[in-house]
Amino acid sequence: MTKIRAARRRFSIRWKLLVAFLMVGALPMLASAYLAATIVSSSFESAIQKWLAETSLYFLRDFSESQSEAALLGDFILAKNRWFDSPSTIGQRQFIQLLKQMHYEIITLYDQNDHIVFSSLPVDRIQSIPLSDAGWLFRVDAGGESKLAIGGVTQGHVNGQKYRLVIASWFNKDYLTHLDDVASLELSFYYNSNGEYLRFVSSLPGATATETQLPQAIVDRLGQGEAAVYDPESEDGKFRGLYTPLRDSERRLVGVLFCGLKVTATVGMAIRRQNLFFLIFTVGVLLSLGSALALSRRLTTPLRRLSKAVRAVTGGDYGQKVIVTGNDEVAQLSTAFNDMTGQLEGLRRREAELRRSERFSALGEMAAGMAHEIRNPLGIIKTSAQLVRKDPDSAQNEALLGYVVEQVTRIDNSIRNFLAVAKPSPPHLSQHQPVAILERLARFIAPEMESRGITLEMGRQNTSVPVMCDENQIFQACLNLVLNASEAIGASEAMEPPGEAIRPGGYITLACEVIGREVVMRFTDNGPGVPGELSEMIFNPFFTTKAEGSGLGLAKVVAIMEAHQGWVEYVSPPEGGAEFRLILPRMDEDTHEPQNSDRR
């Protein structure tokens, strides 16, 4: 528990600074993180979109070059009609094998009536679709299955007959893979089939033709004439993709080329705006915490040194000095503290010298008091001894010897009382309730107070806080104060002038309360009080205003309280009478030791 409270005291300022730093910087940090995330995310998305557009353009350029190459080959073949004598012999020529080696799988010759004269593959029908950017896209129906091909169409005359030659390559996954040099890049082609744009060709692993339909939103946007559509969460969020249209010569949408970059294969997941925002905000918070910790440590380290030094001074070590660094307010405070401890050390030395002087003075007063207390009994003893010696057979000798024993006992009591003040017995400390001690005292002395006509009252008791004390010694100190109060009340009543109105009966009030780190036991009476000029002397040994008092009663109380790290006070209430206070330090709940008082 003590460690927790110490840690709380030690780090309270630091944590307050951290919280204040975060509270002041939280909103600007949120705004900055959001703005930075937006800018970085937008820049990243723009760069990805541009890269995908260039990749799509590269594909379309290769697509166009393949078409142009096929058209040139067709022109060359038809122009060099010596390569075949008639259409029926074209399949026997070597250039057909050469075209196949160049990956042109489809070589089909049409006559002027649009009948197939020759075909390298068995086909039912070839639908030619002229594209707006030159070149052709072919839909080939063969064996009840439709496929796409890209190539060129050439028209020419051979032996006076008009022919149309189609040279094309299959537009399939192998063709896309041939163009796909980036492992994380995927290409797909959607073709308009009866009003629905189905995926005919794809480089996606496991993808088959016509299994996926192009989202209608993409179709609508491209149908409205957009040059391309970028979707950062295309294909169910797996890709950042760009949809590029292929249009025919009348600008109608024929097909759509999809070029996508895998999100999982890039830093795409981290670049999403929300992820980037949290990343920037987290990094900002960590940097702010680090800066705040460094700053708070720089600010609180000298304060902790100063606090430690203050606690040491509170414990009585006036030689403490703190290291002064810089020239700020904390440095000025540290300098002032060092000056203060230097002055306190000087005051401590002067106080020690003053105490030595006071001890010598008190010793002289105590010696004079003891001499006075012993001189009278010794005078009686001496006189009695002389009389016995003068007349050993006198009948009065027995009485004289009784006087000697009586005075020796008186001297012994005086010496005992003196030793009780000068060297009190060490207290045996244990936990006790001050209220319980006062209640025990009230029960013990009630008959005596009743016989003297004094009312003993229990006043306000607002504490159940225990103290570490010797119950018997504290009980003795309380008893001395109550007896002194009763004697003072009795003396004042005896001195009432004849004829005066009879004063109300005397009373003594016992009370107990907690004030800060102290437990205060109050003893209030309605006696004559103590004259102001004597209030500073009543605690001195052998000082008394009684005719037969020893002057050691209050001195004993002072000695007992000092042994308990407490003290005794006298207060003159405004309404008259007297009030004595026994002040004891509260017990620490963890160490069970008396706490340092707030006033000592």
C-alpha positions, 0 to 999 in steps of 0.5 A: 500500500505504501509503495502504491501511494509513493508511486502515485505521488511520484508519477502524478505530475508526470501522468498529468502532463501526459494526459494534458499533452494528449488532450491538447494534441489529440484533435490536431493529431486526428485531423492530421492523421486523417488528412495524411491518410487521405492524401497518401491513400489518394496518391497511392490510388492515383498511382495504381490507377495510372499504372493499370491504365498504362498496363492496359494500354500496353495490352491493347497496343500489343493487341493492335500490333498482332492484328496489324501483323496478321493483316500484313501477312495476309496482304503478302500472301494474296499479293504473292499469288504464285504461292498457290495456283488455286485455293484448293492447293493452299493447304499444301503450301509451306507458308501455312506451317510457317504461320502456325509456328508464328502462333496463328492457329486460324487461317481461313480463306473465303471466296467472293460468295463468302464461302469457306474455301479453306480453313486450317481448323474445322469451323462452322462460322467466323463472325468478324467484328471490326474495332474502332482502333483498327483490327478485328475481333473474331467470334469463332463457332466450332463444334457447338462452342464459341471462342474468341480470336484476334487477327486481321482480314485481307482482301485480294484477287487470285487468278481473277477471283476475289478472296478474303483471307482471315489470319487469327490467333486464339484469344485465350488464357495462354495469350494473356499469360504471354502478356502477363509479366507481373505475377500479381497482375491478372487480366480478363476479357468480358464479351457481349453475349446476347446483351450480357457481358460474360468473362470469356477469357481470364488469367485467373487461376481456375477461371473458366469461360462465361462463369462470371458476369461483368457488374452492371454498374461498370457496364452502365458507366462504360456504356455512357462513354467513359474512357475507363473505370477504376474500382479499388475493390473489384472482384469481391475486393481481391483486386484493384482493377481497371476496366477498359472498353473495346468498341466497334467502328460505331463506338458500341461497346463490344468487350471490356478488358479487366486489368487487376492488381492483387491486393494481398500481393501488395501493400494495398491492405495497408494503404486503404484509407481507414488502415492508413489512418489508424496506422498514422494515428497510432504512430503519431500517438506513440511519437507523442507519448515518447516526446511527452515522456521525455519532456515530463521526465525532464520537467519532473526529475528535478521536482522529484529530487526536490521532493525527496530532499524536502522529505529528508529535511522534514525528517531532520536532515538539514544538510540536503542539497539538490542539483541545480540545472538550467535557469528556469523556475524549477532551478530557481526553486532548487536554489532557494531550497538550498539556501533555505536548508543552509539557513535551517542548518545554521538555525539547528546549530543555534537551536542546539546551543540554545537547548544546551543553555536551557538544559544547563539553566533548567538543571540549575533550577532543578538543582535549586528546587531539589536543594530546597526540597531536601534542605527542609527535611534535612534540617528537621532530621538534623535537629531531631538527631541532635536532640536524641544525641543530647538526651538519649533517654528522653521520652520524646526520642521515639517521636523524634525518630518518627520525624526522621523516618517521615522526612527520609520518606519525603526526601525519597519521594522527592528524588523519585519525582525528580527522576520521573521528570529527568529520566522517565521510563521508556514507554511500551508502545501498543495500539490504543484508542484515546477515547477508551483511555478517557472513558477509563479515567472517567470511571476511575476518578468519578467518585473523587470528583463527586466527593469534591462536588465537581461534574465530570463530563464527556464532551465531543468524541469524533474519533476512533483512530488508534494511536501507538502509546503506553496506556498507563503513562498516557492515563497518568498524564491525563490523571495529573491534568484532571487532578490539577483542574479539580484542585484549581476549582476547589481553590477558587471556590475556597477563595470566594469572598463572604457575601458573594453569590454562590457560583455554579458547581465546578465542571471538567470536560473531557473530549477527543478529536482528530486534526490532520495527522494529530489526535487531540485530547482536551481537558477543559475546566471552569476554574480561575485559569492561569494568569498570562504572565505565568502561562509560559512557566507552568511546565517548568520543573518545581514551578508551582503556585500551591502552598504545598505543591512539588511543581513536578506534576505538569513537568511529568506530563511534558516528559511523558508526551515527549517520550510519545513524540507528542506534546502538551499545550495550554489554552486560555478559553475566551469564556474563562477557565483553562484548557489543556491539550495532549497532542499525540501523532496518528498511527500510520496504517501501514507501518504502525508507527507514529506519523510526523505531525503537521505542526512539528 
